[in-house]
Amino acid sequence: MSNKNTKSEDFYLRFEEQLLESQDWPGMYMYKFIVKDGSDEINQLKKILDNYNGNSSFKSSSTNKFISVTFEHFASSPADVIKVYKEVSVIDDIISL
């Protein structure tokens, strides 16, 4: 996945199929995001992730320009995973991995 809300519904349908094939549901899913350090984007991301029961970890880049965010939570289906990606896609300059 990449940044901003440029993904089409076709993309999400293919991604859902891949998720169905690649792991068992329900189950834990790990998200990775990158945002600029010192920006409001990290606060926006934290606010969205706070709506989900999961564990977050934050790591600054070696130059302290970016923050890598790892978020793990129990998803009941691929649709739950896609919902999170769609919610964070409204954040400017976020990179979803």
N, C-alpha and C positions, 0 to 999 in steps of 0.2 A: 504494500500500500504506500501511498505517497502523500503529498501535502495538498491542503485546501480541498474544498468540496467540488472536485472535478470528476468524481467517479460517477459512472452511469449505472443505471439499474442492472444492465447486462453484466457489468463488472461484479456487482454484488451478488448476482445470481451464480456466476462462475465461482466466486470466492466461497459462497455457501456450499456449493457442490464439493469444492476442494476440502473444506472443513469437515464435511460429512464423511469423506473418504479417508481423511488423514488422522482422525482421532475419534475416540469413543465419547458419546454424549449420554448423559451430562458429564461434565468434567472440568478440570482446571484449565484455564487459558491464560497465556502470558502475552501481554501487549508491551510494545516498546515504542516510545515517543521521544522526539528530540525537539527542544524549544530553545530560543535564545535566553541566555542568562540575564537577569535584571529586567526582564520584560514582563508585561502584564499577562503574557501567554501562559506562564507557569501557574499563575493564580487562577486563570480560567480553567486550565486543565485540572488542577487540584479540586476546584469546585465541582466539575463534572464527575470526576472519579469518586468524590465523597458520596455521590448518590448510589454507589455500588459497594457491596461488602467485599473488600479485598485488601491486599497488601501492596503498598507502593514503596518504591525505593528511588532515591534521587542521587545522581552522580554528576559532578561538574566535569567538563572537559579539561584537558591539561592546560588550555589557554584561558579557562574560565569564561569562555564566550557562549557556551552551550550547556544545557543540562539534559542528561539522558534520564528518562523516567521509565521504570519497569513497573508494570501493574499486573498483578495476578488476581484473578477471581474465579469463582465457581460459576460456570455458565451452563444453563440447562440445555441450550441448543446453539447451533451456528447463528440463528437469528439474534440471540442475545449478544454474541460477539460483534456482529455487524451493527447492532444498535449503538454500541459504544463507539465504534469507528465513525459512524455517521454523526454522533453527537460532538465528538472532538474535531470533526472536519471543518467546523465553523470557525475554529481558532486560526487566526492569521499566522502564517509561517510555521505551522506545526509540521513535523515530518513523522509519519506513522510507518513503522517497519513491520 
